[in-house]
Amino acid sequence: MRKFRKSLGLSHERLAASAGVTYSESQIGAVERGARTPSETFTEEIEQVLGLNGELKELLPDIHNDVGPAWFRPWPGVEAAAHSIRTWEPLVIPGLLQTERYAEQVLLGEPGTTMEQVQKGVKIRLKRQEVFSRSEPPMYSTLLDETALHRPIGGEEVMREQLAHLLTAMRYPRITVRIVPLIAGLTTGLEGAFEIAQADGSPDTGYVESSLAAEVTNRVHKVRALGVRWDALSSMAHPVNVSEKVIREAMERYEN
């Protein structure tokens, strides 16, 4: 939505003041930041003003999909608008770098999840990965705990495929993967995974995950704290060339 709005030179204020729009400047801004989930009525009104013909509306099923809790639903939109994404993952391969089969096995591990929910979840996860197909994809930098390489999710074949995919992704100049080694003995970051997204014209937004709860936030002090934590973890991580070697060695173990 931000891209279409800016292409017409409209500010949040001018868009909110347009004929046919019944939403406020702050509500429009919240949708663009991912802090508010857009309704069908909101989307129709905005498309009318921006001269669109369903480009935004076709994204609603992904945003409103009932796979996962409500707090997560705005996050794919945040990722899609970001020019920079930093992540930390202590347990599994990050969602934006997962293969289809690996993602399926991760989602199957959620107690009580139905096969239909798993299939929808995999579809959404693969859809999120389309950020790397944009004409200007984001700079993506992930820190991955070494234990994730040795956790045989889905078995040897799935892990070989996943780690090979990870190595392929590392060839792209906008994707950086660095491994935090087991010997780091860290405690920072063990509370759970998190992401920090930056987009033009919007405050930085964070996504924080834990075993019992998670949150999407753009509160300055919370996002700043995530940045400090990410920097601390980054200082413990291997450089890219060593990280690649560690991944290759892990992949070889799945071949035996």
Buried (B, 14 or more C-beta within 10 A) or exposed (E): BBEBBEEEEBBBEBBBEEEEBEBEBEBBBBBBBBBBBBEEEBBBBBBBBBEBEEBBBEBBEBBEBEBBEEBBBBBBBBBBBBEBBBBBBBBBBBBBBBBBBBBBBBBBEEEEEEEEBBEBBBBBBBBBBEBBEEEEBBBBBBBBBBEBBEEEBBEEEBBBBBBBBBBEBBEEEBBBBBBBBEEBEBEBBEEBBBBBBBBEEBBBBBBBBEEEEBBBBBEEEBBEBBBEBBEEBBEBBBEEEEBBEBBEEBBEBBEE
